[in-house]
Amino acid sequence: MGRGIALTIFAVIFAIGLILAILPHEEIAVFIAKQKFLVATIAAIFDNAYHGWVVALPLEKREFGTKLAVTRNALSFIFSIVIAVMMRVIL
């Protein structure tokens, strides 16, 4: 399991480095400024997907059972989207 996580982290770091190498920093700043809600929503989805499904799910399946673990992670995913939307309204 540790090797799979390490490869995922490496892939994300590589993708970010590639984007930073290809696109000028000014274009990235303008894009993020225009897409704050989109970026926040994507960050919430990736955060939930990584922590909920990759890290915690195997342990939760073993301790609580598959049905409860998948239900909890699905609800967590939905609530992360709701929180991202609420942050957009507040900010």
Biopython code that builds the backbone (N, CA, C, O; Angstrom):
import numpy as np
from Bio.PDB.StructureBuilder import StructureBuilder

atoms = [
    (1, "MET", "N", (0.824, -1.195, 0.000)),
    (1, "MET", "CA", (0.000, 0.000, 0.000)),
    (1, "MET", "C", (0.862, 1.250, 0.000)),
    (1, "MET", "O", (0.532, 2.208, -0.700)),
    (2, "GLY", "N", (1.933, 1.281, 0.743)),
    (2, "GLY", "CA", (2.794, 2.452, 0.803)),
    (2, "GLY", "C", (3.391, 2.812, -0.545)),
    (2, "GLY", "O", (3.568, 3.989, -0.860)),
    (3, "ARG", "N", (3.702, 1.790, -1.345)),
    (3, "ARG", "CA", (4.287, 2.047, -2.664)),
    (3, "ARG", "C", (3.282, 2.728, -3.588)),
    (3, "ARG", "O", (3.642, 3.629, -4.346)),
    (4, "GLY", "N", (2.018, 2.295, -3.524)),
    (4, "GLY", "CA", (0.975, 2.909, -4.354)),
    (4, "GLY", "C", (0.755, 4.363, -3.993)),
    (4, "GLY", "O", (0.568, 5.204, -4.872)),
    (5, "ILE", "N", (0.776, 4.663, -2.700)),
    (5, "ILE", "CA", (0.606, 6.042, -2.249)),
    (5, "ILE", "C", (1.787, 6.886, -2.705)),
    (5, "ILE", "O", (1.608, 8.018, -3.154)),
    (6, "ALA", "N", (2.990, 6.341, -2.591)),
    (6, "ALA", "CA", (4.185, 7.076, -3.013)),
    (6, "ALA", "C", (4.127, 7.388, -4.511)),
    (6, "ALA", "O", (4.494, 8.486, -4.930)),
    (7, "LEU", "N", (3.674, 6.438, -5.306)),
    (7, "LEU", "CA", (3.563, 6.672, -6.750)),
    (7, "LEU", "C", (2.509, 7.733, -7.062)),
    (7, "LEU", "O", (2.693, 8.543, -7.971)),
    (8, "THR", "N", (1.417, 7.732, -6.320)),
    (8, "THR", "CA", (0.379, 8.741, -6.516)),
    (8, "THR", "C", (0.904, 10.126, -6.180)),
    (8, "THR", "O", (0.692, 11.077, -6.932)),
    (9, "ILE", "N", (1.588, 10.240, -5.052)),
    (9, "ILE", "CA", (2.153, 11.530, -4.654)),
    (9, "ILE", "C", (3.165, 12.006, -5.689)),
    (9, "ILE", "O", (3.176, 13.180, -6.057)),
    (10, "PHE", "N", (4.010, 11.101, -6.157)),
    (10, "PHE", "CA", (4.991, 11.457, -7.183)),
    (10, "PHE", "C", (4.304, 11.940, -8.456)),
    (10, "PHE", "O", (4.750, 12.913, -9.065)),
    (11, "ALA", "N", (3.229, 11.277, -8.866)),
    (11, "ALA", "CA", (2.513, 11.673, -10.081)),
    (11, "ALA", "C", (1.919, 13.067, -9.945)),
    (11, "ALA", "O", (1.956, 13.854, -10.891)),
    (12, "VAL", "N", (1.371, 13.376, -8.771)),
    (12, "VAL", "CA", (0.793, 14.705, -8.550)),
    (12, "VAL", "C", (1.886, 15.766, -8.578)),
    (12, "VAL", "O", (1.725, 16.805, -9.219)),
    (13, "ILE", "N", (2.990, 15.514, -7.893)),
    (13, "ILE", "CA", (4.099, 16.467, -7.878)),
    (13, "ILE", "C", (4.653, 16.658, -9.288)),
    (13, "ILE", "O", (4.972, 17.781, -9.679)),
    (14, "PHE", "N", (4.769, 15.580, -10.050)),
    (14, "PHE", "CA", (5.255, 15.668, -11.422)),
    (14, "PHE", "C", (4.312, 16.499, -12.286)),
    (14, "PHE", "O", (4.759, 17.332, -13.074)),
    (15, "ALA", "N", (3.008, 16.272, -12.138)),
    (15, "ALA", "CA", (2.024, 17.028, -12.933)),
    (15, "ALA", "C", (2.080, 18.509, -12.593)),
    (15, "ALA", "O", (2.034, 19.350, -13.491)),
    (16, "ILE", "N", (2.178, 18.837, -11.322)),
    (16, "ILE", "CA", (2.273, 20.245, -10.924)),
    (16, "ILE", "C", (3.544, 20.874, -11.479)),
    (16, "ILE", "O", (3.511, 21.990, -11.996)),
    (17, "GLY", "N", (4.661, 20.165, -11.373)),
    (17, "GLY", "CA", (5.923, 20.675, -11.918)),
    (17, "GLY", "C", (5.858, 20.882, -13.414)),
    (17, "GLY", "O", (6.387, 21.869, -13.927)),
    (18, "LEU", "N", (5.221, 19.971, -14.120)),
    (18, "LEU", "CA", (5.082, 20.092, -15.574)),
    (18, "LEU", "C", (4.234, 21.310, -15.937)),
    (18, "LEU", "O", (4.577, 22.061, -16.851)),
    (19, "ILE", "N", (3.132, 21.501, -15.222)),
    (19, "ILE", "CA", (2.283, 22.662, -15.479)),
    (19, "ILE", "C", (3.042, 23.955, -15.213)),
    (19, "ILE", "O", (2.955, 24.901, -15.996)),
    (20, "LEU", "N", (3.790, 24.001, -14.104)),
    (20, "LEU", "CA", (4.550, 25.205, -13.781)),
    (20, "LEU", "C", (5.665, 25.462, -14.790)),
    (20, "LEU", "O", (6.024, 26.614, -15.032)),
    (21, "ALA", "N", (6.211, 24.413, -15.375)),
    (21, "ALA", "CA", (7.273, 24.579, -16.363)),
    (21, "ALA", "C", (6.737, 25.056, -17.706)),
    (21, "ALA", "O", (7.415, 25.797, -18.418)),
    (22, "ILE", "N", (5.530, 24.639, -18.056)),
    (22, "ILE", "CA", (4.967, 24.963, -19.368)),
    (22, "ILE", "C", (4.273, 26.318, -19.382)),
    (22, "ILE", "O", (4.491, 27.121, -20.290)),
    (23, "LEU", "N", (3.440, 26.572, -18.382)),
    (23, "LEU", "CA", (2.648, 27.803, -18.367)),
    (23, "LEU", "C", (3.376, 28.929, -17.639)),
    (23, "LEU", "O", (3.990, 28.699, -16.597)),
    (24, "PRO", "N", (3.310, 30.136, -18.177)),
    (24, "PRO", "CA", (3.878, 31.281, -17.463)),
    (24, "PRO", "C", (3.121, 31.530, -16.157)),
    (24, "PRO", "O", (1.913, 31.305, -16.077)),
    (25, "HIS", "N", (3.834, 31.992, -15.150)),
    (25, "HIS", "CA", (3.235, 32.207, -13.833)),
    (25, "HIS", "C", (2.096, 33.227, -13.872)),
    (25, "HIS", "O", (1.138, 33.116, -13.106)),
    (26, "GLU", "N", (2.193, 34.206, -14.750)),
    (26, "GLU", "CA", (1.138, 35.208, -14.850)),
    (26, "GLU", "C", (-0.174, 34.582, -15.320)),
    (26, "GLU", "O", (-1.245, 34.910, -14.810)),
    (27, "GLU", "N", (-0.081, 33.674, -16.299)),
    (27, "GLU", "CA", (-1.286, 33.009, -16.799)),
    (27, "GLU", "C", (-1.915, 32.137, -15.726)),
    (27, "GLU", "O", (-3.140, 32.079, -15.617)),
    (28, "ILE", "N", (-1.105, 31.465, -14.942)),
    (28, "ILE", "CA", (-1.629, 30.633, -13.856)),
    (28, "ILE", "C", (-2.340, 31.506, -12.832)),
    (28, "ILE", "O", (-3.428, 31.160, -12.372)),
    (29, "ALA", "N", (-1.738, 32.635, -12.473)),
    (29, "ALA", "CA", (-2.345, 33.537, -11.486)),
    (29, "ALA", "C", (-3.682, 34.080, -11.985)),
    (29, "ALA", "O", (-4.642, 34.146, -11.218)),
    (30, "VAL", "N", (-3.758, 34.468, -13.249)),
    (30, "VAL", "CA", (-5.002, 34.982, -13.815)),
    (30, "VAL", "C", (-6.065, 33.885, -13.834)),
    (30, "VAL", "O", (-7.223, 34.137, -13.500)),
    (31, "PHE", "N", (-5.680, 32.681, -14.220)),
    (31, "PHE", "CA", (-6.632, 31.568, -14.269)),
    (31, "PHE", "C", (-7.191, 31.263, -12.882)),
    (31, "PHE", "O", (-8.401, 31.097, -12.728)),
    (32, "ILE", "N", (-6.336, 31.188, -11.882)),
    (32, "ILE", "CA", (-6.792, 30.881, -10.521)),
    (32, "ILE", "C", (-7.665, 32.010, -9.987)),
    (32, "ILE", "O", (-8.663, 31.747, -9.317)),
    (33, "ALA", "N", (-7.314, 33.251, -10.268)),
    (33, "ALA", "CA", (-8.122, 34.374, -9.795)),
    (33, "ALA", "C", (-9.534, 34.329, -10.382)),
    (33, "ALA", "O", (-10.501, 34.681, -9.707)),
    (34, "LYS", "N", (-9.648, 33.900, -11.624)),
    (34, "LYS", "CA", (-10.958, 33.820, -12.264)),
    (34, "LYS", "C", (-11.731, 32.579, -11.842)),
    (34, "LYS", "O", (-12.960, 32.563, -11.911)),
    (35, "GLN", "N", (-11.032, 31.547, -11.409)),
    (35, "GLN", "CA", (-11.669, 30.257, -11.146)),
    (35, "GLN", "C", (-11.574, 29.837, -9.682)),
    (35, "GLN", "O", (-11.374, 28.656, -9.398)),
    (36, "LYS", "N", (-11.713, 30.770, -8.755)),
    (36, "LYS", "CA", (-11.555, 30.437, -7.340)),
    (36, "LYS", "C", (-12.499, 29.317, -6.910)),
    (36, "LYS", "O", (-12.085, 28.385, -6.221)),
    (37, "PHE", "N", (-13.745, 29.405, -7.309)),
    (37, "PHE", "CA", (-14.711, 28.386, -6.902)),
    (37, "PHE", "C", (-14.357, 27.034, -7.498)),
    (37, "PHE", "O", (-14.408, 26.017, -6.807)),
    (38, "LEU", "N", (-13.997, 27.015, -8.774)),
    (38, "LEU", "CA", (-13.642, 25.764, -9.429)),
    (38, "LEU", "C", (-12.431, 25.127, -8.756)),
    (38, "LEU", "O", (-12.415, 23.924, -8.499)),
    (39, "VAL", "N", (-11.423, 25.938, -8.476)),
    (39, "VAL", "CA", (-10.211, 25.428, -7.837)),
    (39, "VAL", "C", (-10.524, 24.887, -6.443)),
    (39, "VAL", "O", (-10.028, 23.825, -6.069)),
    (40, "ALA", "N", (-11.336, 25.602, -5.676)),
    (40, "ALA", "CA", (-11.698, 25.147, -4.333)),
    (40, "ALA", "C", (-12.484, 23.839, -4.392)),
    (40, "ALA", "O", (-12.278, 22.951, -3.565)),
    (41, "THR", "N", (-13.370, 23.724, -5.355)),
    (41, "THR", "CA", (-14.162, 22.500, -5.487)),
    (41, "THR", "C", (-13.280, 21.327, -5.883)),
    (41, "THR", "O", (-13.414, 20.230, -5.341)),
    (42, "ILE", "N", (-12.384, 21.558, -6.823)),
    (42, "ILE", "CA", (-11.473, 20.491, -7.241)),
    (42, "ILE", "C", (-10.568, 20.083, -6.084)),
    (42, "ILE", "O", (-10.316, 18.896, -5.881)),
    (43, "ALA", "N", (-10.081, 21.054, -5.329)),
    (43, "ALA", "CA", (-9.248, 20.738, -4.164)),
    (43, "ALA", "C", (-10.019, 19.913, -3.143)),
    (43, "ALA", "O", (-9.472, 18.975, -2.563)),
    (44, "ALA", "N", (-11.276, 20.252, -2.921)),
    (44, "ALA", "CA", (-12.098, 19.488, -1.975)),
    (44, "ALA", "C", (-12.301, 18.059, -2.467)),
    (44, "ALA", "O", (-12.244, 17.116, -1.678)),
    (45, "ILE", "N", (-12.533, 17.900, -3.749)),
    (45, "ILE", "CA", (-12.738, 16.562, -4.303)),
    (45, "ILE", "C", (-11.474, 15.724, -4.176)),
    (45, "ILE", "O", (-11.534, 14.578, -3.728)),
    (46, "PHE", "N", (-10.322, 16.285, -4.568)),
    (46, "PHE", "CA", (-9.079, 15.530, -4.484)),
    (46, "PHE", "C", (-8.696, 15.212, -3.044)),
    (46, "PHE", "O", (-8.219, 14.116, -2.750)),
    (47, "ASP", "N", (-8.906, 16.174, -2.147)),
    (47, "ASP", "CA", (-8.597, 15.940, -0.741)),
    (47, "ASP", "C", (-9.447, 14.807, -0.200)),
    (47, "ASP", "O", (-8.940, 13.911, 0.474)),
    (48, "ASN", "N", (-10.724, 14.844, -0.490)),
    (48, "ASN", "CA", (-11.609, 13.790, -0.019)),
    (48, "ASN", "C", (-11.268, 12.455, -0.659)),
    (48, "ASN", "O", (-11.243, 11.428, 0.019)),
    (49, "ALA", "N", (-11.007, 12.463, -1.945)),
    (49, "ALA", "CA", (-10.703, 11.214, -2.637)),
    (49, "ALA", "C", (-9.434, 10.577, -2.079)),
    (49, "ALA", "O", (-9.382, 9.366, -1.864)),
    (50, "TYR", "N", (-8.427, 11.387, -1.850)),
    (50, "TYR", "CA", (-7.165, 10.828, -1.362)),
    (50, "TYR", "C", (-7.294, 10.341, 0.076)),
    (50, "TYR", "O", (-6.975, 9.191, 0.375)),
    (51, "HIS", "N", (-7.756, 11.206, 0.959)),
    (51, "HIS", "CA", (-7.798, 10.836, 2.369)),
    (51, "HIS", "C", (-8.894, 9.825, 2.677)),
    (51, "HIS", "O", (-8.709, 8.932, 3.505)),
    (52, "GLY", "N", (-10.020, 9.964, 2.019)),
    (52, "GLY", "CA", (-11.131, 9.067, 2.304)),
    (52, "GLY", "C", (-10.999, 7.709, 1.643)),
    (52, "GLY", "O", (-11.176, 6.678, 2.291)),
    (53, "TRP", "N", (-10.689, 7.706, 0.354)),
    (53, "TRP", "CA", (-10.723, 6.455, -0.392)),
    (53, "TRP", "C", (-9.382, 5.745, -0.430)),
    (53, "TRP", "O", (-9.351, 4.515, -0.393)),
    (54, "VAL", "N", (-8.295, 6.453, -0.501)),
    (54, "VAL", "CA", (-6.987, 5.803, -0.624)),
    (54, "VAL", "C", (-6.402, 5.451, 0.738)),
    (54, "VAL", "O", (-5.916, 4.338, 0.936)),
    (55, "VAL", "N", (-6.447, 6.384, 1.669)),
    (55, "VAL", "CA", (-5.789, 6.179, 2.950)),
    (55, "VAL", "C", (-6.670, 5.430, 3.936)),
    (55, "VAL", "O", (-6.247, 4.423, 4.504)),
    (56, "ALA", "N", (-7.882, 5.904, 4.144)),
    (56, "ALA", "CA", (-8.706, 5.379, 5.235)),
    (56, "ALA", "C", (-9.554, 4.165, 4.862)),
    (56, "ALA", "O", (-9.844, 3.338, 5.725)),
    (57, "LEU", "N", (-9.951, 4.041, 3.618)),
    (57, "LEU", "CA", (-10.891, 2.984, 3.246)),
    (57, "LEU", "C", (-10.412, 1.575, 3.578)),
    (57, "LEU", "O", (-11.199, 0.798, 4.118)),
    (58, "PRO", "N", (-9.179, 1.205, 3.288)),
    (58, "PRO", "CA", (-8.769, -0.167, 3.628)),
    (58, "PRO", "C", (-8.892, -0.476, 5.127)),
    (58, "PRO", "O", (-9.334, -1.560, 5.508)),
    (59, "LEU", "N", (-8.505, 0.470, 5.956)),
    (59, "LEU", "CA", (-8.621, 0.273, 7.397)),
    (59, "LEU", "C", (-10.086, 0.224, 7.825)),
    (59, "LEU", "O", (-10.471, -0.627, 8.627)),
    (60, "GLU", "N", (-10.896, 1.126, 7.295)),
    (60, "GLU", "CA", (-12.314, 1.161, 7.647)),
    (60, "GLU", "C", (-13.036, -0.104, 7.201)),
    (60, "GLU", "O", (-13.893, -0.616, 7.920)),
    (61, "LYS", "N", (-12.694, -0.609, 6.018)),
    (61, "LYS", "CA", (-13.315, -1.845, 5.547)),
    (61, "LYS", "C", (-13.008, -2.999, 6.493)),
    (61, "LYS", "O", (-13.880, -3.812, 6.797)),
    (62, "ARG", "N", (-11.792, -3.062, 6.943)),
    (62, "ARG", "CA", (-11.394, -4.139, 7.835)),
    (62, "ARG", "C", (-12.064, -4.014, 9.202)),
    (62, "ARG", "O", (-12.484, -5.016, 9.780)),
    (63, "GLU", "N", (-12.165, -2.796, 9.718)),
    (63, "GLU", "CA", (-12.678, -2.588, 11.070)),
    (63, "GLU", "C", (-14.203, -2.484, 11.137)),
    (63, "GLU", "O", (-14.816, -2.985, 12.079)),
    (64, "PHE", "N", (-14.815, -1.838, 10.144)),
    (64, "PHE", "CA", (-16.249, -1.558, 10.217)),
    (64, "PHE", "C", (-17.091, -2.302, 9.177)),
    (64, "PHE", "O", (-18.317, -2.340, 9.282)),
    (65, "GLY", "N", (-16.453, -2.877, 8.205)),
    (65, "GLY", "CA", (-17.181, -3.551, 7.136)),
    (65, "GLY", "C", (-17.261, -2.671, 5.894)),
    (65, "GLY", "O", (-17.188, -1.445, 5.976)),
    (66, "THR", "N", (-17.413, -3.317, 4.754)),
    (66, "THR", "CA", (-17.396, -2.606, 3.477)),
    (66, "THR", "C", (-18.560, -1.635, 3.331)),
    (66, "THR", "O", (-18.373, -0.503, 2.887)),
    (67, "LYS", "N", (-19.757, -2.070, 3.700)),
    (67, "LYS", "CA", (-20.940, -1.230, 3.501)),
    (67, "LYS", "C", (-20.834, 0.077, 4.283)),
    (67, "LYS", "O", (-21.074, 1.149, 3.727)),
    (68, "LEU", "N", (-20.485, 0.003, 5.543)),
    (68, "LEU", "CA", (-20.364, 1.212, 6.366)),
    (68, "LEU", "C", (-19.221, 2.105, 5.876)),
    (68, "LEU", "O", (-19.365, 3.326, 5.827)),
    (69, "ALA", "N", (-18.093, 1.501, 5.515)),
    (69, "ALA", "CA", (-16.946, 2.287, 5.063)),
    (69, "ALA", "C", (-17.256, 3.041, 3.772)),
    (69, "ALA", "O", (-16.930, 4.222, 3.648)),
    (70, "VAL", "N", (-17.880, 2.371, 2.821)),
    (70, "VAL", "CA", (-18.216, 3.020, 1.544)),
    (70, "VAL", "C", (-19.283, 4.092, 1.758)),
    (70, "VAL", "O", (-19.211, 5.164, 1.156)),
    (71, "THR", "N", (-20.266, 3.813, 2.605)),
    (71, "THR", "CA", (-21.303, 4.807, 2.894)),
    (71, "THR", "C", (-20.705, 6.047, 3.534)),
    (71, "THR", "O", (-21.032, 7.168, 3.145)),
    (72, "ARG", "N", (-19.823, 5.851, 4.521)),
    (72, "ARG", "CA", (-19.203, 6.984, 5.185)),
    (72, "ARG", "C", (-18.365, 7.808, 4.216)),
    (72, "ARG", "O", (-18.407, 9.038, 4.254)),
    (73, "ASN", "N", (-17.613, 7.152, 3.359)),
    (73, "ASN", "CA", (-16.786, 7.877, 2.398)),
    (73, "ASN", "C", (-17.619, 8.591, 1.348)),
    (73, "ASN", "O", (-17.258, 9.686, 0.918)),
    (74, "ALA", "N", (-18.714, 7.999, 0.932)),
    (74, "ALA", "CA", (-19.599, 8.662, -0.032)),
    (74, "ALA", "C", (-20.228, 9.906, 0.581)),
    (74, "ALA", "O", (-20.286, 10.955, -0.061)),
    (75, "LEU", "N", (-20.698, 9.794, 1.820)),
    (75, "LEU", "CA", (-21.259, 10.962, 2.499)),
    (75, "LEU", "C", (-20.201, 12.039, 2.713)),
    (75, "LEU", "O", (-20.484, 13.230, 2.581)),
    (76, "SER", "N", (-19.010, 11.627, 3.037)),
    (76, "SER", "CA", (-17.912, 12.584, 3.205)),
    (76, "SER", "C", (-17.644, 13.331, 1.901)),
    (76, "SER", "O", (-17.394, 14.536, 1.913)),
    (77, "PHE", "N", (-17.695, 12.618, 0.783)),
    (77, "PHE", "CA", (-17.499, 13.242, -0.518)),
    (77, "PHE", "C", (-18.585, 14.277, -0.798)),
    (77, "PHE", "O", (-18.295, 15.386, -1.245)),
    (78, "ILE", "N", (-19.824, 13.910, -0.535)),
    (78, "ILE", "CA", (-20.941, 14.837, -0.766)),
    (78, "ILE", "C", (-20.809, 16.074, 0.116)),
    (78, "ILE", "O", (-21.002, 17.197, -0.350)),
    (79, "PHE", "N", (-20.479, 15.868, 1.389)),
    (79, "PHE", "CA", (-20.334, 17.005, 2.296)),
    (79, "PHE", "C", (-19.145, 17.894, 1.918)),
    (79, "PHE", "O", (-19.190, 19.101, 2.152)),
    (80, "SER", "N", (-18.090, 17.325, 1.342)),
    (80, "SER", "CA", (-16.970, 18.168, 0.915)),
    (80, "SER", "C", (-17.394, 19.095, -0.222)),
    (80, "SER", "O", (-16.943, 20.239, -0.287)),
    (81, "ILE", "N", (-18.249, 18.617, -1.108)),
    (81, "ILE", "CA", (-18.772, 19.468, -2.180)),
    (81, "ILE", "C", (-19.676, 20.543, -1.592)),
    (81, "ILE", "O", (-19.593, 21.705, -1.988)),
    (82, "VAL", "N", (-20.536, 20.168, -0.652)),
    (82, "VAL", "CA", (-21.438, 21.136, -0.008)),
    (82, "VAL", "C", (-20.630, 22.229, 0.696)),
    (82, "VAL", "O", (-20.968, 23.409, 0.601)),
    (83, "ILE", "N", (-19.575, 21.842, 1.392)),
    (83, "ILE", "CA", (-18.736, 22.825, 2.087)),
    (83, "ILE", "C", (-18.043, 23.740, 1.091)),
    (83, "ILE", "O", (-17.937, 24.943, 1.333)),
    (84, "ALA", "N", (-17.567, 23.193, -0.031)),
    (84, "ALA", "CA", (-16.935, 24.033, -1.058)),
    (84, "ALA", "C", (-17.933, 25.064, -1.597)),
    (84, "ALA", "O", (-17.580, 26.224, -1.809)),
    (85, "VAL", "N", (-19.174, 24.635, -1.816)),
    (85, "VAL", "CA", (-20.207, 25.558, -2.301)),
    (85, "VAL", "C", (-20.505, 26.618, -1.244)),
    (85, "VAL", "O", (-20.647, 27.796, -1.572)),
    (86, "MET", "N", (-20.600, 26.210, 0.020)),
    (86, "MET", "CA", (-20.855, 27.165, 1.087)),
    (86, "MET", "C", (-19.718, 28.176, 1.220)),
    (86, "MET", "O", (-19.959, 29.355, 1.478)),
    (87, "MET", "N", (-18.496, 27.722, 1.048)),
    (87, "MET", "CA", (-17.356, 28.639, 1.104)),
    (87, "MET", "C", (-17.428, 29.653, -0.039)),
    (87, "MET", "O", (-17.047, 30.812, 0.129)),
    (88, "ARG", "N", (-17.911, 29.219, -1.183)),
    (88, "ARG", "CA", (-18.065, 30.131, -2.326)),
    (88, "ARG", "C", (-19.086, 31.204, -1.984)),
    (88, "ARG", "O", (-18.878, 32.375, -2.302)),
    (89, "VAL", "N", (-20.183, 30.826, -1.343)),
    (89, "VAL", "CA", (-21.222, 31.794, -0.983)),
    (89, "VAL", "C", (-20.694, 32.762, 0.073)),
    (89, "VAL", "O", (-20.930, 33.967, -0.017)),
    (90, "ILE", "N", (-19.984, 32.243, 1.068)),
    (90, "ILE", "CA", (-19.472, 33.072, 2.160)),
    (90, "ILE", "C", (-18.372, 34.006, 1.691)),
    (90, "ILE", "O", (-18.371, 35.194, 2.016)),
    (91, "LEU", "N", (-17.427, 33.459, 0.918)),
    (91, "LEU", "CA", (-16.295, 34.280, 0.481)),
    (91, "LEU", "C", (-16.619, 34.958, -0.827)),
    (91, "LEU", "O", (-15.792, 35.695, -1.361)),
]
sb = StructureBuilder()
sb.init_structure("model")
sb.init_model(0)
sb.init_chain("A")
sb.init_seg("    ")
for serial, (resi, resn, name, xyz) in enumerate(atoms, 1):
    if name == "N":
        sb.init_residue(resn, " ", resi, " ")
    sb.init_atom(name, np.array(xyz, "f"), 0.0, 1.0, " ", f" {name:<3s}", serial, name[0])
structure = sb.get_structure()
